[in-house]
């Protein structure tokens, strides 16, 4: 059986076909928002804004990209063979729809040659959708924290956070009450695209819904009190919540026959990109954690029961395979490592391996108690919360050798990751992915500090794959 996974991320949308019998990816096509859709003037997936804290995108860009990626897929694959569709979107981003939305959705049950952006013209009550990179809601975060204190963390799995959807909705409702009044539905990027495919309002799944500061993760339903304080009448504007594993009633709308699909095939509610990656990397079962070493470093793992980070830095999302998942994001990831590499002035061979060999040869095992450690805070850090102060070392940094500098920074990063994820549980396997996972020094340090087997993951499109796997399970 073939299933399709659609991943709408920050800079591109991907469509991946998966053979569920052979357990193999058959083909992947992508549309890059900046390169392929220059008319939306969003080279990096969002509209330029004079305020660096504001990051918004034109939701019509996502519609246009959806049509284009399905058309590209139709050119290279017999889409009539696809039995089910799943997918995901960048988390937290929200789309605001007006009274025309319902009618536009219903219209998807007829076939016609119009483009998606024309079919959905005039449905937005807010022209620009805030995305996860937006951190302009400091004031709303303060207001939510003042009103609910620790309840947000205990109930929704995360304290109030700038990029989370609740503070973003509150900001819109405060700044544009008429726009808020005209809003009949708020969707996430994931549920917005899923609704378009199904021609009806898709529910928000607990994986992506947990990134809103609105979902009660014990009851798996919207928290009325938090919703009402966030924005008046919000509860009535939210779609339903999809409980993991529940049978889906969503079916592909007739409109999509123009891309060769069989209308009526099942669609599973879309989830967030991180929960989808959890499934795509095979880490949706306890005991396995994934560390993605990218611009920022991300740590995620499945959690059978609901519990939250006492320090409030990590997040809890629903696991699309059932139960929950944790996610901790470390802003000082590869960018910080690159800074250290250029400070030391060494090549990758030394940074990834040579420095570690030199320290080992001097009998300073990375697990020895006297081992040096340094923490790179080039960007203000969120796990733990820490201002941007540069290198903080527990030794005289200036006098240290190049090898000591490299090894101590990696050790500092990995130790921090270990300390900050202990609340989640322990792991016998850690799967590492992302650019910096090529470094043997980092992999060995992770193995020693976590006391776990480290595997290198080679799943380039883990989120899209997760969507396709979830689609397969639903059939
Ligand atoms: C997670 C987060 C990002 C986005 C975009 O909380 O903000 O990982 O999901 O990838």
Boltz pocket constraint, residues with backbone or C-beta under 6 A from the ligand:
constraints:
  - pocket:
      binder: B
      contacts: [[A, 10], [A, 89], [A, 90], [A, 91], [A, 92], [A, 132], [A, 163], [A, 211], [A, 272], [A, 273], [A, 274]]
      max_distance: 6.0
